[in-house]
Amino acid sequence: MIKREAYMNRIRPFIGNELIKVLTGIRRSGKSVMLELIQNELIEQGISDTQFIRFNFEDMSNVELCIAESLHREVSKQISSIEGKTYLFFDEIQEVSNWEKCINSFRVEFDCDIYITGSNAKLLSGELATYLAGRYVEFVIYPFSFGEFLELYTSILPQIQMQEAFTKYLTLGGMPYLGNLRYDETPSQIYLQDLFNSVVLKDIVKRNKVRDVDLLERIIAYVFGGIGTTFSAASISKYFKSENRAAAPETIMNYISYCMDALLFYQVRRQDLQGKKLLAVNEKYYIADHGIREAVFGGNMKDINLILENIVYMELLRRGYKISVGKAGTREIDFICEKRSEKLYVQVAYLLASEETIQREFGVYEYVRDNFPKYVVTLDEFDMSREGIKHRNVRDFLLASSWD
């Protein structure tokens, strides 16, 4: 089991206090394992596991507890036999109707420390979430970074070279369970296809009562094919019309929103660097795990430039940056990244194979007048940094402890 210290370092200061700890992330990104790691941490602090109450609401044996009143009765009964503080762990809490009322009641009634997980970005945005306003702290759990993948992969295959490991990461992605399959190609692809189907059916179709599943799958395929490229719902609608498949832009946008709620896609807005404003059209979309794309859509190595961009985007998200695309005239900077007082710019390309490519990738920064760090990230092995702009190999960039 990978310790996932980057997450534990953020969660640790909140262990034991009254704030509800909420872990969100795409299905099977490792939220349940994070609950185990938190429990291990508590045991190391001297807490007995007899003080733990645990429920996974995807387990059919707990189906009768997926009603707030039933869950409240069961937990109240169990707590009555526990001495001292109780530690409550609820996995996939969104399966419980009116769960917010129930969780808030535990917080008020008992001496307890509460941890919940969910596979929906809007877990805490509904009307009932007002019960928990200001009383929770949220942590987003993403699939493995390259660093985490490398740690697990080299524990399974110690003799592997980093370049070979990165190639494997490009195709299989970072879903934690693949380590149990020893990253064997065929079982891993089958697992990722099953994961994709589970996300689509449980977290998108069922939750949002989607009627036109064929349209949804076409939209997902369209976004998969064009990750990191700008487009709009109107442009997708026009494309479908050319394929004799009518779909209103509003419907397309709703379906994309459902995918974002299920944490399958992330939307990135564009920022006008000259006008200092966010642009309202033609966003970019990235996928939570590029291994799912390979398993379902294929072509990761053929579209390696898009995959590298997706990998870098997800790494920036993991490190807590707010990200937008920079537009200056006809040029675009892939990522403008901001976090508190920090800021950096990142341009991603496959290879700097010609002088023309070098000029294009470094030249995008001519409109940026500030002194924040500026990067060009590629698969090249030689450092081509120039004029204060840093060039990094993508593997080194992903594994760096910090960027400055």
Contacts in CASP RR format, 6 or more apart in sequence:
PFRMAT RR
TARGET T0000
AUTHOR 0000-0000-0000
METHOD contacts of the structure
MODEL  1
MIKREAYMNRIRPFIGNELIKVLTGIRRSGKSVMLELIQNELIEQGISDT
QFIRFNFEDMSNVELCIAESLHREVSKQISSIEGKTYLFFDEIQEVSNWE
KCINSFRVEFDCDIYITGSNAKLLSGELATYLAGRYVEFVIYPFSFGEFL
ELYTSILPQIQMQEAFTKYLTLGGMPYLGNLRYDETPSQIYLQDLFNSVV
LKDIVKRNKVRDVDLLERIIAYVFGGIGTTFSAASISKYFKSENRAAAPE
TIMNYISYCMDALLFYQVRRQDLQGKKLLAVNEKYYIADHGIREAVFGGN
MKDINLILENIVYMELLRRGYKISVGKAGTREIDFICEKRSEKLYVQVAY
LLASEETIQREFGVYEYVRDNFPKYVVTLDEFDMSREGIKHRNVRDFLLA
SSWD
1 33 0 8 1.000
1 36 0 8 1.000
1 37 0 8 1.000
2 144 0 8 1.000
2 148 0 8 1.000
2 151 0 8 1.000
2 152 0 8 1.000
2 176 0 8 1.000
3 37 0 8 1.000
4 33 0 8 1.000
4 34 0 8 1.000
4 37 0 8 1.000
4 148 0 8 1.000
6 145 0 8 1.000
6 318 0 8 1.000
7 34 0 8 1.000
7 37 0 8 1.000
7 139 0 8 1.000
7 141 0 8 1.000
8 37 0 8 1.000
8 38 0 8 1.000
8 41 0 8 1.000
10 139 0 8 1.000
11 21 0 8 1.000
11 34 0 8 1.000
11 38 0 8 1.000
11 139 0 8 1.000
12 41 0 8 1.000
14 21 0 8 1.000
14 137 0 8 1.000
15 21 0 8 1.000
15 38 0 8 1.000
15 41 0 8 1.000
15 42 0 8 1.000
15 45 0 8 1.000
15 113 0 8 1.000
16 85 0 8 1.000
16 113 0 8 1.000
17 113 0 8 1.000
18 107 0 8 1.000
18 113 0 8 1.000
18 135 0 8 1.000
19 135 0 8 1.000
19 136 0 8 1.000
19 137 0 8 1.000
20 103 0 8 1.000
20 107 0 8 1.000
20 114 0 8 1.000
20 115 0 8 1.000
20 116 0 8 1.000
20 132 0 8 1.000
20 135 0 8 1.000
20 136 0 8 1.000
20 137 0 8 1.000
21 38 0 8 1.000
21 114 0 8 1.000
21 115 0 8 1.000
21 116 0 8 1.000
21 136 0 8 1.000
21 137 0 8 1.000
21 139 0 8 1.000
22 116 0 8 1.000
22 117 0 8 1.000
22 118 0 8 1.000
22 123 0 8 1.000
22 124 0 8 1.000
22 136 0 8 1.000
22 137 0 8 1.000
22 138 0 8 1.000
22 139 0 8 1.000
23 31 0 8 1.000
23 34 0 8 1.000
23 35 0 8 1.000
23 115 0 8 1.000
23 116 0 8 1.000
23 117 0 8 1.000
23 118 0 8 1.000
23 138 0 8 1.000
23 139 0 8 1.000
23 140 0 8 1.000
23 141 0 8 1.000
24 31 0 8 1.000
24 117 0 8 1.000
24 118 0 8 1.000
24 119 0 8 1.000
24 120 0 8 1.000
24 121 0 8 1.000
24 123 0 8 1.000
24 138 0 8 1.000
24 139 0 8 1.000
24 140 0 8 1.000
24 141 0 8 1.000
24 263 0 8 1.000
25 31 0 8 1.000
25 117 0 8 1.000
25 118 0 8 1.000
25 119 0 8 1.000
25 121 0 8 1.000
25 140 0 8 1.000
25 141 0 8 1.000
25 142 0 8 1.000
25 263 0 8 1.000
25 288 0 8 1.000
26 119 0 8 1.000
26 142 0 8 1.000
26 143 0 8 1.000
26 199 0 8 1.000
26 262 0 8 1.000
26 263 0 8 1.000
26 264 0 8 1.000
26 288 0 8 1.000
26 289 0 8 1.000
27 119 0 8 1.000
27 195 0 8 1.000
27 198 0 8 1.000
27 199 0 8 1.000
27 202 0 8 1.000
27 203 0 8 1.000
27 262 0 8 1.000
28 175 0 8 1.000
28 176 0 8 1.000
28 177 0 8 1.000
28 195 0 8 1.000
28 198 0 8 1.000
29 141 0 8 1.000
29 142 0 8 1.000
29 143 0 8 1.000
29 175 0 8 1.000
29 176 0 8 1.000
29 263 0 8 1.000
29 288 0 8 1.000
29 289 0 8 1.000
30 141 0 8 1.000
30 143 0 8 1.000
30 176 0 8 1.000
31 91 0 8 1.000
31 117 0 8 1.000
31 118 0 8 1.000
31 119 0 8 1.000
31 141 0 8 1.000
32 56 0 8 1.000
32 91 0 8 1.000
32 117 0 8 1.000
33 176 0 8 1.000
34 117 0 8 1.000
34 139 0 8 1.000
34 141 0 8 1.000
35 54 0 8 1.000
35 89 0 8 1.000
35 91 0 8 1.000
35 115 0 8 1.000
35 117 0 8 1.000
38 89 0 8 1.000
38 115 0 8 1.000
39 49 0 8 1.000
39 52 0 8 1.000
39 87 0 8 1.000
39 89 0 8 1.000
42 52 0 8 1.000
42 87 0 8 1.000
43 49 0 8 1.000
47 85 0 8 1.000
47 87 0 8 1.000
50 82 0 8 1.000
51 82 0 8 1.000
51 84 0 8 1.000
51 85 0 8 1.000
51 86 0 8 1.000
51 87 0 8 1.000
52 86 0 8 1.000
52 87 0 8 1.000
52 89 0 8 1.000
53 75 0 8 1.000
53 78 0 8 1.000
53 79 0 8 1.000
53 82 0 8 1.000
53 86 0 8 1.000
53 87 0 8 1.000
53 88 0 8 1.000
53 89 0 8 1.000
54 89 0 8 1.000
54 91 0 8 1.000
55 62 0 8 1.000
55 65 0 8 1.000
55 71 0 8 1.000
55 89 0 8 1.000
55 90 0 8 1.000
55 91 0 8 1.000
56 62 0 8 1.000
56 91 0 8 1.000
56 92 0 8 1.000
57 65 0 8 1.000
57 66 0 8 1.000
57 90 0 8 1.000
57 91 0 8 1.000
57 92 0 8 1.000
57 93 0 8 1.000
57 95 0 8 1.000
57 96 0 8 1.000
58 91 0 8 1.000
58 92 0 8 1.000
58 95 0 8 1.000
64 70 0 8 1.000
65 71 0 8 1.000
65 74 0 8 1.000
65 96 0 8 1.000
66 95 0 8 1.000
66 96 0 8 1.000
66 97 0 8 1.000
67 96 0 8 1.000
67 97 0 8 1.000
67 98 0 8 1.000
68 96 0 8 1.000
68 97 0 8 1.000
68 98 0 8 1.000
68 99 0 8 1.000
68 101 0 8 1.000
68 102 0 8 1.000
69 102 0 8 1.000
71 96 0 8 1.000
71 99 0 8 1.000
71 102 0 8 1.000
72 102 0 8 1.000
72 105 0 8 1.000
72 106 0 8 1.000
75 88 0 8 1.000
75 106 0 8 1.000
76 109 0 8 1.000
79 86 0 8 1.000
79 110 0 8 1.000
79 112 0 8 1.000
84 111 0 8 1.000
85 111 0 8 1.000
85 112 0 8 1.000
85 113 0 8 1.000
86 110 0 8 1.000
86 111 0 8 1.000
86 112 0 8 1.000
86 113 0 8 1.000
87 112 0 8 1.000
87 113 0 8 1.000
87 115 0 8 1.000
88 106 0 8 1.000
88 112 0 8 1.000
88 113 0 8 1.000
88 114 0 8 1.000
88 115 0 8 1.000
89 115 0 8 1.000
89 116 0 8 1.000
90 96 0 8 1.000
90 99 0 8 1.000
90 103 0 8 1.000
90 114 0 8 1.000
90 115 0 8 1.000
90 116 0 8 1.000
90 117 0 8 1.000
91 116 0 8 1.000
91 117 0 8 1.000
91 118 0 8 1.000
92 117 0 8 1.000
92 118 0 8 1.000
92 119 0 8 1.000
93 99 0 8 1.000
93 103 0 8 1.000
93 116 0 8 1.000
93 117 0 8 1.000
93 118 0 8 1.000
93 123 0 8 1.000
94 118 0 8 1.000
94 119 0 8 1.000
94 120 0 8 1.000
94 123 0 8 1.000
96 102 0 8 1.000
98 128 0 8 1.000
99 116 0 8 1.000
99 128 0 8 1.000
100 128 0 8 1.000
100 129 0 8 1.000
100 131 0 8 1.000
100 132 0 8 1.000
101 128 0 8 1.000
101 131 0 8 1.000
103 114 0 8 1.000
103 116 0 8 1.000
103 131 0 8 1.000
103 132 0 8 1.000
104 131 0 8 1.000
104 132 0 8 1.000
104 135 0 8 1.000
106 112 0 8 1.000
106 114 0 8 1.000
107 114 0 8 1.000
107 135 0 8 1.000
117 141 0 8 1.000
119 199 0 8 1.000
119 203 0 8 1.000
119 262 0 8 1.000
119 263 0 8 1.000
120 203 0 8 1.000
120 207 0 8 1.000
120 261 0 8 1.000
120 262 0 8 1.000
120 263 0 8 1.000
121 260 0 8 1.000
121 261 0 8 1.000
121 262 0 8 1.000
121 263 0 8 1.000
122 261 0 8 1.000
123 129 0 8 1.000
124 132 0 8 1.000
124 136 0 8 1.000
124 138 0 8 1.000
140 317 0 8 1.000
142 288 0 8 1.000
142 314 0 8 1.000
142 317 0 8 1.000
142 318 0 8 1.000
143 173 0 8 1.000
143 174 0 8 1.000
143 175 0 8 1.000
143 176 0 8 1.000
143 288 0 8 1.000
143 289 0 8 1.000
143 314 0 8 1.000
144 152 0 8 1.000
144 173 0 8 1.000
144 174 0 8 1.000
144 175 0 8 1.000
144 176 0 8 1.000
145 174 0 8 1.000
145 314 0 8 1.000
145 315 0 8 1.000
145 318 0 8 1.000
145 398 0 8 1.000
146 166 0 8 1.000
146 169 0 8 1.000
146 311 0 8 1.000
146 315 0 8 1.000
146 395 0 8 1.000
146 398 0 8 1.000
146 399 0 8 1.000
147 398 0 8 1.000
147 399 0 8 1.000
148 174 0 8 1.000
149 165 0 8 1.000
149 169 0 8 1.000
149 173 0 8 1.000
149 174 0 8 1.000
150 162 0 8 1.000
150 165 0 8 1.000
150 169 0 8 1.000
150 399 0 8 1.000
152 176 0 8 1.000
152 179 0 8 1.000
153 160 0 8 1.000
153 165 0 8 1.000
153 168 0 8 1.000
153 169 0 8 1.000
153 179 0 8 1.000
153 183 0 8 1.000
154 160 0 8 1.000
154 165 0 8 1.000
156 179 0 8 1.000
156 182 0 8 1.000
156 183 0 8 1.000
157 183 0 8 1.000
162 395 0 8 1.000
163 395 0 8 1.000
166 394 0 8 1.000
166 395 0 8 1.000
168 183 0 8 1.000
169 311 0 8 1.000
170 290 0 8 1.000
170 300 0 8 1.000
170 301 0 8 1.000
170 304 0 8 1.000
170 307 0 8 1.000
170 311 0 8 1.000
171 291 0 8 1.000
171 294 0 8 1.000
171 300 0 8 1.000
171 301 0 8 1.000
172 178 0 8 1.000
172 183 0 8 1.000
172 185 0 8 1.000
172 188 0 8 1.000
172 192 0 8 1.000
172 291 0 8 1.000
172 294 0 8 1.000
173 289 0 8 1.000
173 290 0 8 1.000
173 291 0 8 1.000
173 292 0 8 1.000
173 294 0 8 1.000
174 289 0 8 1.000
174 291 0 8 1.000
175 191 0 8 1.000
175 192 0 8 1.000
175 195 0 8 1.000
175 289 0 8 1.000
175 291 0 8 1.000
175 292 0 8 1.000
177 191 0 8 1.000
178 188 0 8 1.000
178 191 0 8 1.000
178 192 0 8 1.000
181 187 0 8 1.000
181 188 0 8 1.000
181 191 0 8 1.000
188 295 0 8 1.000
189 294 0 8 1.000
189 295 0 8 1.000
192 289 0 8 1.000
192 291 0 8 1.000
192 292 0 8 1.000
192 294 0 8 1.000
192 295 0 8 1.000
192 296 0 8 1.000
193 295 0 8 1.000
193 296 0 8 1.000
195 292 0 8 1.000
196 292 0 8 1.000
196 295 0 8 1.000
196 296 0 8 1.000
199 262 0 8 1.000
199 264 0 8 1.000
200 213 0 8 1.000
200 216 0 8 1.000
200 217 0 8 1.000
200 220 0 8 1.000
203 261 0 8 1.000
203 262 0 8 1.000
203 264 0 8 1.000
204 210 0 8 1.000
204 216 0 8 1.000
204 258 0 8 1.000
204 259 0 8 1.000
204 261 0 8 1.000
204 262 0 8 1.000
204 264 0 8 1.000
205 213 0 8 1.000
205 216 0 8 1.000
207 258 0 8 1.000
207 261 0 8 1.000
207 262 0 8 1.000
208 258 0 8 1.000
208 261 0 8 1.000
210 216 0 8 1.000
210 255 0 8 1.000
210 258 0 8 1.000
212 251 0 8 1.000
215 245 0 8 1.000
215 247 0 8 1.000
215 251 0 8 1.000
215 255 0 8 1.000
216 255 0 8 1.000
216 258 0 8 1.000
218 240 0 8 1.000
218 245 0 8 1.000
219 236 0 8 1.000
219 247 0 8 1.000
219 252 0 8 1.000
219 255 0 8 1.000
219 256 0 8 1.000
219 259 0 8 1.000
220 259 0 8 1.000
220 264 0 8 1.000
221 297 0 8 1.000
222 236 0 8 1.000
222 239 0 8 1.000
223 256 0 8 1.000
223 259 0 8 1.000
223 265 0 8 1.000
223 285 0 8 1.000
223 287 0 8 1.000
224 287 0 8 1.000
224 293 0 8 1.000
224 296 0 8 1.000
224 297 0 8 1.000
225 293 0 8 1.000
225 297 0 8 1.000
225 303 0 8 1.000
225 306 0 8 1.000
226 285 0 8 1.000
226 306 0 8 1.000
227 284 0 8 1.000
227 285 0 8 1.000
227 286 0 8 1.000
227 287 0 8 1.000
227 290 0 8 1.000
227 293 0 8 1.000
227 306 0 8 1.000
227 307 0 8 1.000
227 309 0 8 1.000
227 310 0 8 1.000
228 268 0 8 1.000
228 284 0 8 1.000
228 285 0 8 1.000
228 286 0 8 1.000
228 306 0 8 1.000
228 309 0 8 1.000
228 310 0 8 1.000
228 313 0 8 1.000
229 284 0 8 1.000
229 306 0 8 1.000
230 270 0 8 1.000
230 282 0 8 1.000
230 283 0 8 1.000
230 284 0 8 1.000
230 325 0 8 1.000
231 282 0 8 1.000
231 283 0 8 1.000
232 249 0 8 1.000
232 281 0 8 1.000
232 282 0 8 1.000
232 283 0 8 1.000
233 249 0 8 1.000
233 250 0 8 1.000
233 252 0 8 1.000
233 253 0 8 1.000
233 256 0 8 1.000
234 249 0 8 1.000
235 282 0 8 1.000
236 247 0 8 1.000
236 249 0 8 1.000
236 252 0 8 1.000
237 247 0 8 1.000
237 248 0 8 1.000
237 249 0 8 1.000
237 252 0 8 1.000
240 246 0 8 1.000
240 247 0 8 1.000
240 252 0 8 1.000
241 247 0 8 1.000
256 265 0 8 1.000
256 267 0 8 1.000
256 285 0 8 1.000
259 265 0 8 1.000
260 266 0 8 1.000
260 267 0 8 1.000
263 288 0 8 1.000
264 287 0 8 1.000
264 288 0 8 1.000
264 292 0 8 1.000
265 285 0 8 1.000
265 286 0 8 1.000
265 287 0 8 1.000
265 288 0 8 1.000
266 285 0 8 1.000
266 286 0 8 1.000
266 287 0 8 1.000
266 288 0 8 1.000
266 313 0 8 1.000
266 317 0 8 1.000
267 283 0 8 1.000
267 284 0 8 1.000
267 285 0 8 1.000
268 283 0 8 1.000
268 284 0 8 1.000
268 285 0 8 1.000
268 286 0 8 1.000
268 313 0 8 1.000
268 323 0 8 1.000
268 324 0 8 1.000
268 325 0 8 1.000
268 335 0 8 1.000
269 278 0 8 1.000
269 279 0 8 1.000
269 283 0 8 1.000
269 324 0 8 1.000
269 325 0 8 1.000
270 278 0 8 1.000
270 279 0 8 1.000
270 282 0 8 1.000
270 283 0 8 1.000
270 284 0 8 1.000
270 324 0 8 1.000
270 325 0 8 1.000
270 326 0 8 1.000
270 327 0 8 1.000
270 332 0 8 1.000
271 277 0 8 1.000
271 278 0 8 1.000
271 279 0 8 1.000
271 324 0 8 1.000
271 325 0 8 1.000
271 326 0 8 1.000
271 327 0 8 1.000
271 336 0 8 1.000
272 278 0 8 1.000
272 279 0 8 1.000
272 326 0 8 1.000
272 327 0 8 1.000
272 328 0 8 1.000
273 326 0 8 1.000
273 327 0 8 1.000
273 328 0 8 1.000
273 333 0 8 1.000
273 336 0 8 1.000
273 367 0 8 1.000
273 368 0 8 1.000
274 328 0 8 1.000
274 329 0 8 1.000
274 367 0 8 1.000
278 324 0 8 1.000
279 327 0 8 1.000
284 325 0 8 1.000
286 309 0 8 1.000
286 310 0 8 1.000
286 313 0 8 1.000
286 314 0 8 1.000
287 293 0 8 1.000
287 310 0 8 1.000
288 314 0 8 1.000
289 314 0 8 1.000
290 300 0 8 1.000
290 307 0 8 1.000
290 310 0 8 1.000
290 311 0 8 1.000
291 300 0 8 1.000
293 299 0 8 1.000
293 300 0 8 1.000
293 307 0 8 1.000
294 300 0 8 1.000
300 307 0 8 1.000
301 307 0 8 1.000
304 350 0 8 1.000
304 379 0 8 1.000
305 348 0 8 1.000
305 349 0 8 1.000
305 350 0 8 1.000
308 348 0 8 1.000
308 349 0 8 1.000
308 350 0 8 1.000
308 377 0 8 1.000
308 378 0 8 1.000
308 379 0 8 1.000
308 394 0 8 1.000
309 334 0 8 1.000
309 348 0 8 1.000
311 394 0 8 1.000
311 398 0 8 1.000
312 334 0 8 1.000
312 335 0 8 1.000
312 346 0 8 1.000
312 348 0 8 1.000
312 377 0 8 1.000
312 394 0 8 1.000
312 397 0 8 1.000
312 398 0 8 1.000
313 323 0 8 1.000
313 335 0 8 1.000
315 397 0 8 1.000
315 398 0 8 1.000
316 323 0 8 1.000
316 335 0 8 1.000
316 337 0 8 1.000
316 346 0 8 1.000
317 323 0 8 1.000
319 339 0 8 1.000
320 339 0 8 1.000
321 337 0 8 1.000
321 338 0 8 1.000
321 339 0 8 1.000
321 342 0 8 1.000
322 337 0 8 1.000
322 338 0 8 1.000
322 339 0 8 1.000
323 335 0 8 1.000
323 336 0 8 1.000
323 337 0 8 1.000
323 338 0 8 1.000
324 335 0 8 1.000
324 336 0 8 1.000
325 332 0 8 1.000
325 333 0 8 1.000
325 334 0 8 1.000
325 335 0 8 1.000
325 336 0 8 1.000
326 332 0 8 1.000
326 333 0 8 1.000
326 334 0 8 1.000
326 336 0 8 1.000
327 333 0 8 1.000
328 364 0 8 1.000
328 367 0 8 1.000
328 368 0 8 1.000
329 367 0 8 1.000
331 363 0 8 1.000
331 364 0 8 1.000
331 367 0 8 1.000
332 364 0 8 1.000
333 345 0 8 1.000
333 346 0 8 1.000
333 347 0 8 1.000
333 364 0 8 1.000
333 365 0 8 1.000
333 368 0 8 1.000
334 346 0 8 1.000
334 347 0 8 1.000
334 348 0 8 1.000
335 345 0 8 1.000
335 346 0 8 1.000
335 347 0 8 1.000
335 348 0 8 1.000
336 343 0 8 1.000
336 345 0 8 1.000
337 343 0 8 1.000
337 344 0 8 1.000
337 345 0 8 1.000
337 346 0 8 1.000
343 370 0 8 1.000
343 372 0 8 1.000
344 372 0 8 1.000
344 373 0 8 1.000
344 374 0 8 1.000
344 375 0 8 1.000
344 403 0 8 1.000
345 365 0 8 1.000
345 368 0 8 1.000
345 372 0 8 1.000
345 373 0 8 1.000
345 374 0 8 1.000
345 375 0 8 1.000
346 375 0 8 1.000
346 377 0 8 1.000
347 361 0 8 1.000
347 362 0 8 1.000
347 364 0 8 1.000
347 365 0 8 1.000
347 374 0 8 1.000
347 375 0 8 1.000
347 376 0 8 1.000
347 377 0 8 1.000
348 376 0 8 1.000
348 377 0 8 1.000
348 378 0 8 1.000
348 394 0 8 1.000
349 357 0 8 1.000
349 361 0 8 1.000
349 376 0 8 1.000
349 377 0 8 1.000
349 378 0 8 1.000
350 378 0 8 1.000
350 379 0 8 1.000
351 357 0 8 1.000
351 378 0 8 1.000
351 379 0 8 1.000
351 380 0 8 1.000
352 358 0 8 1.000
352 361 0 8 1.000
352 376 0 8 1.000
352 378 0 8 1.000
352 380 0 8 1.000
352 384 0 8 1.000
352 391 0 8 1.000
358 384 0 8 1.000
361 376 0 8 1.000
361 378 0 8 1.000
362 376 0 8 1.000
362 386 0 8 1.000
362 387 0 8 1.000
362 389 0 8 1.000
365 374 0 8 1.000
365 389 0 8 1.000
368 374 0 8 1.000
373 390 0 8 1.000
373 403 0 8 1.000
373 404 0 8 1.000
374 388 0 8 1.000
374 389 0 8 1.000
374 390 0 8 1.000
375 389 0 8 1.000
375 390 0 8 1.000
375 391 0 8 1.000
375 392 0 8 1.000
375 397 0 8 1.000
375 403 0 8 1.000
376 384 0 8 1.000
376 389 0 8 1.000
376 390 0 8 1.000
376 391 0 8 1.000
376 392 0 8 1.000
377 391 0 8 1.000
377 392 0 8 1.000
377 393 0 8 1.000
377 394 0 8 1.000
377 397 0 8 1.000
378 391 0 8 1.000
378 393 0 8 1.000
378 394 0 8 1.000
379 393 0 8 1.000
379 394 0 8 1.000
380 391 0 8 1.000
380 393 0 8 1.000
381 393 0 8 1.000
383 391 0 8 1.000
383 392 0 8 1.000
384 391 0 8 1.000
385 391 0 8 1.000
392 400 0 8 1.000
397 403 0 8 1.000
END
